[in-house]
Amino acid sequence: MGSSVAERGKMSDWGPVFIAVVLFILLTPGLLIQVPGRSRYVEFGNFQTSGVSILVHSIIYFGFICIFLIAIGVHMYVGS
């Protein structure tokens, strides 16, 4: 059967939440990658961070969030 308008109103959009969580995990400074690193420009998996790398990763995170949520418009609907 087709879904009615009332049933579609109960659906939740989890796309922004999913994208934000995945980007947060991937762009945590020092977890997978750190730009700039302590001894090199890019370091991988060193589990350290600095104020500059937090700023750089925050700007990259903001850019990707804008691209995925505003420009592309990622949506994942889950019905209850």
N, C-alpha and C positions, 0 to 999 in steps of 0.2 A: 504494500500500500504506500501511497505517497505521504510525505510528512506535511502536516498543516503548519500554518504560521505560528500557532501557539506552541507547537512542539519545537520549532526552530528557535523560538525565543528563549528556551531553556538551555540551549547549547552555549558552552563556554569557549572562548577563544584563548587557547593556550600557546599559540605561536610566539607572542612576545615574551612570555615567561620562559619557554624552552630556549629561544635564541639568547636571551639574557643570561641564563644559567650556563649554557654551553660556552658562550664567549667569556664569561667570568672565569670559568675553569681554565680555558685555553690561554687566556691572557693574564693570568695571575703572574706577576713578576717573579722569576726564579723557579717556577714550577717546571715548565717545559722550556721556556726561552726567556732571556733577559736582555733588553735593549735599553740603554747601553750597559754592558757588563762592567765588572770591576777591573779586569785586566785587558779585555778585548771589547770591541764594539758590540758583538753578539756572543752570548754565552748560552749554553744549553744545559738545563737540569742542574744548576749549581745550588739551588735552595737558599739563595741569598738575594737581598734586594737593597735598593738605595732610594733616596728621595727622588732623584732624577728619573730612575727607571719606573717608579710609581707614576710620575707625571706623564712620561712617554706612553706607558701602557694604558693610562686613563684616556689619553687623547685618541689612541688607536681604538680602544673599546667604544668610545663615543662615536667615532667615525663609522665603525662597523654596525653599531646599533642603528644609527641614522640610515645607513644603506639598506639593511635588512628590514627594518620596520616601516620606514617612511617611503623610500624609493621603490623597493621591491614589494613590500606589503605582505610579509609572510603571515599566514593564518593557519591554525590547526584547531578545528572545531571538535569538541568532545561533548556528546549529549549525556544527559543524566537520566 
